Amino acid sequence: MQPTTIRRRAAVLAAVSTAAVLALAAPASAHVSVQPTQAEQGSYAGVTFRVPNENDSAGTTKLEINLPEDKPLTSVRTRPLAGWTATIEKKPLAAPITSHGKQITEAVAKVTWTADPGVRINPGQYEDFEVSMGQLPTDTDTLVFKALQTYDNGDVVRWIDLPGPDGKEPEKPAPTLKLVPKGGAAAPAASPAAGANSGDGDLTAAASSGSDSDDKGSDSTARALGIAGLVVGALGVAVGVFGISRGSRRAAN
């Protein structure tokens, strides 16, 4: 085999190996999600909206969470988050409902978090926005929260799509909370902080556990180890081909 041919093949192998490493090194597609993914019907639940920044050249400065109008939630409270201001918008109910002995005439329609000046979710980072909400409905198994994510360059990403008839996840899926009968939820409902129960069913959001962060760390470690293995493999291929090329040149001489 001619040295020129060997060098060409070595270049092709190196390019393919590099492309494979870069493909696996790229972060997995992320989207605005709600955690935990399920809660008990009829309960008050503490949930977290996780917002990753997917723009490499801009930062996230605003998050809007729209609550389902057909399944109104009368009690929604946000957990304070440094550098962010939360506002709650309410809408009148078509028909009043009774909750904890009180007549409720309006429900929460939207929760908006706006970053203070100089604050944003930077590229490659994420933020958690915690909420306590209830009373969760008992006549549905799903709550959909359509979300809008605004970047400081003016881009707005609308996480509002629902799965198609085939169940395939859409490109911009809306955060979805699955509701299960009491006793069937994998995650507990929110626990009120001391003195936080005002008597009308409102609860402060419970602090999120560290288990999700641990899982995220484990996944990142596994990804890093896999990438490192691919890099070593690619280098091995390149070294092997280089050795063959040198051996061929020596034989030719």
N, C-alpha and C positions, 0 to 999 in steps of 0.2 A: 504494500500500500504506500502510495506516495506521501511524503511529509505534508504537502499542501492539502491533500484530501483529509488526512488525519486532523490537521489543524482546523479545517472547516467543520468536521464532525464534532470536534471538541467544543467549538464555539456554539454549535447548535445545541449540544447537550447542556452546556453551561446556561444558555438562554432559557431552555425549557425548565431546568432545575430552579433557576431564579424566579421564573414566572410562577411555578408551583409554590415556592416559599412565600412569595408576596401575596398570592391568592389566599393562602391559609392564614397568613399574618393579618390580613384585613379583618377588622372587627365584624362580628355577625350583625345582621340587620337588626336594629332595635327600634322600638316604638313606645309611645306613651302607653303605660299599662297600669292596672289597678292591682294592688296586693293587700291582703291575700286574694286569691282568685275566687273564693266562695265564702258565703256567710249564711247564717240561719235566717229563715223567713220569720218575720215578726220581731226580730231583735234590733238592738242598737249596735252598730258595728263600727269599729275603728278601721279605716282603710287608708292606704297610701297610694297616691298617684306618682309613679316614678317617671321622670322626664329626662331622657338622654338627649344630649346635644349631638345632632347628626350633621351639622354644617361645619366644614373645616375652616371657614373664613368668617364666621359670625357667631354671636352668643345669644342664648335664649334669654329674653327679658320679660316674657309674659306668658301666662298659662290660663286658659279659660276652660272650665269644666261645666258643661251643660247637663243638668239633671233631667231625667225623663219626665215629661209633662203628664203622660198617661198614668204614671205611678208616683204621685206626688210624695215628697218627703218633707214633713213639717219641721223637723229638727236637724239642723246642720251647723256644726261648729268647726272652726279651723284651729289647728295647733300653731302657735306663733313660730315663725321662721325668720331668723335674723337676716336682714337685708331685703325682705319681701313684705309687701303690704297686701293683705287679703280683704276682698270686699264680697258681700253676699247680696244677691238680688232676689227679690221675691215677686211672685205673681199671685193675683187673686184666684181662688179656686172656683170652679164652676158651681160647685155645691159644697157648703161647709161640711167639715167632718169633726167628729169628737175624738179627742185624744187626752187620756188621763183626766177625764172629767171636764175638760175645757173644749169649747167650740173653736175650731181652727178655720179661718177664712182665707188664709194664703199659705203658699208653700214656696220652698226655695227653688228657684229656676236656674241660677248660675252662681258659680264661685269663681272669682278671678284673682290671681296672684300677679302683682306687678313688682318688678325689681326696682329697688331704690337706685338713684344715680350712682354709677360706677360698679353696680352689682349685675352679674349675669351668670348663666351657666356656660362655661367656656367649652370650646371644642374638646372632645374626648372625655368630657365629664358628664355627670348627671346630678339631679337633685330630687329629693323626696318631699312631697307636699301631703301632709297628714290631715285627715278629716274624720270627725265622728258624725254619723248620720243615722237617722231612723225616723220613725219606726219602719223597718223594711217591710214591704208588702208580703202578703201570704198567698196571693193569687197569681203569682208568676214565678218562673224559675230563672229569670235573667233580668238584670238591670244594665242598660247601655248608657254610658256617659260619653257623649260626643265632646272631643277636646280640640282646642285650637292652640297651637304653639307658635309664638311670634318671636322672630329674631331681630337683633338690633340693626340689621340691614334692610328691614322692611318685609322680609319674606314671612309668610304665614303658612304653616303646614296644618291641614285640616284632617285630624284623626277621627273620621266620622263614618267610615265605610263598614258595612256589615258583611258577614260571610255570604257567599252565593249559595244557590240551591245545592251545589255539590259539596258544600261545607269547607271549601278551600278558603284560606285566609286571604283577605284582600290586601292591596298594596298599602293602604292607610287605614288599618283596622281601628275601630273605636274601642276604648277600654270597656271591658265587660266583666260584670260581677255575677257569678252564678249563685243562685239562691237555693238552698236545700231545706227540707223539713227540719224542725228542731230535733237536735240529737244527731244530725247527720253531717254537720259542718266540720271540716277538718281544722278550721281556725276558730278561736274563741271570739266572742263579741267584745267590743270595747269595754274597759272597766273605768268607772268614773274616778277622777282624782278626788282627794279628800275635800268635801264641801262643794264639789262641782255640780252636784245634782240640784237643779233649781226647782224641782218639783213638777216641771212641765215636760219631763222626758228628755231634756237636753243633757248631753254628756260631753265632757271634753275628750278629745281624741287620745287614745292610748298610745304610749310610746311604742315604736316599732321594735321588734326583736332583732338580735344580731345574726339570726340564722341565715337570712337572705344574703347578708354581707359575706358571711362565711362561705356560702355556696358560690357567690360571685368570685371570691378570692380563690376557691378551689378550681373553678372553671378557668380563671385567668392563668393559674399555675399550670394546669394541664395543657392549655393552649400554648403557653410559653415553652414547656418541655417538648411538645410536638413540633413546634417551629424550630427549636434548637436541633432536634433530631434531623429534620429535613435539611437544615443548613449544613450539618455535619455530613449528611449523605451526599448533598450536592458537591461539597468540597472534595469528598472522597472520589466521586465520579470524575471531577476535573483533574485531580491529582493522578488518578489511574490513567486517564486519557493522555495526560501530559507525559507520563512515564512511557506509555506505548509509543508516543511520538518520538521521544528521545531515543528509545531502543531501536525504532525503525531507521532513524537517521544514522545511528551508529552502524547498523547492519549495512546500510547503503554505502557508507564510507569504507 
